[in-house]
Each structure stands twice: as structure tokens, then as C-alpha cells.
Amino acid sequence: MVIGHNSGIEFGTTNGFASLAVGGNLVLTNGGDLAVFSGTNLAAGYGASVSVASNLYIGSSSWLYPNSHPTNGGSAKILVQSLTIETNGGINDNGKGFRSNIGPGTPNMPGANHSPGAAYGGFGGSSYSYPTTMGTNIYGSTNAVLQSGSGGTGEGSGYPNPGGGYGGGLVWVQIGGEVTMNGTIT
């Protein structure tokens, strides 16, 4: 399967489970992107899967975006035989974790109330209103990542906005063979 020429594919579900199985190579090239959205069904231990029988090739200016579910943290599991990432391409999971934990009725997520900043495996960051205050309630591990990052608590109803940002997602790639890394996993 080839995705290229500034095109992209998105797949996923907000309820249930999403999966993509490629019998040969999966090639992202010429600005092609693949966005995977995890569902809420975590019976398998993850919210979506991408299985590539041979090589996952991510060319220059091409990206894979595995989005964790914003309220239950289910993440995409990527299974490949080999992985090649070229310069200026890669896997980007920035801001694709838990949503901000603010407002009535918001689920009690892991890492909730990391005031003011989000965290996983360490202290959260400071905020505009509290530039010297670090987040608290550490959860997770820095060397055995099993969950996506929690969202920030935000600034309440004041400046600059009422909600905090999304936490970082979980990049979960299982590789059976070789890895050629000239690009970025972030």
C-alpha cells in the first residue's frame, strides 16, 4: 500500500476497535500521512492496530500519527517486520494523549489534577499563571511507558483559555527485524 503525493488516510473509531492489516509493505511518501485513531474497546489491551507484514517505510515529509483515545488512553499498536524512517519524516504523537481534565463531568483519568501542567513519569510543567509551580501526582514510569500522557489542567476560566492542552500520546511500535532511523519519533 502506497500513500503519497500530499495525500493521507485516516482511520479509526470512537467506539469499538480499529485495525489495518497490510500484507506487504506500507509506504508513506511524497508528503503522505497516515492518522490512526484509537477506539474505546480495550479488550486486546490497545485501541487500534496497524499490522504490516514487511516494511513500514516513512519517507521525507511523510508522517504516521497514532492518536491515543482522549478519555480512556487506548493507544495504537503498530506491528511491523522492519521500519525505515527517512530524514524529515517520522512518527508524531505530540498532543495526542489524554485531553484536559477540566470541567464538570470530566472522567477521572490517570494523572488527573496535575496542576498546572501535564505529566507522565515525572513532574508536569509550569503554567502562565504559575511559572514557578511544577505539576504533582506523578504516575507511570520513564523507562517502561504503558500509558499516554495526561492533559494539563488549564488556567480555569481566565486568560488565555479555560482548558489545558492534551498530553502526549503513546508511541507503541513492535518491530520483528531491522530499523533504519534517519528521521524522528516524537
Secondary structure, DSSP 4 states (H G I P E B T S, - for coil): -EE-TT-EEEEE-SSS-EEEEESS-EEE-TT-EEEEE--S--TTSSSEEEEEEEEEEE-TT-EEEEEPPTTT---EEEEEEEEEE-TT-EE--TT-SPPP--STT----TTTT-SSS--SSS-----SS-TTPPP----S-SSS--SPPPPP-TTTTSSS-SSPPPPP---EEEESS-EEESSEE-
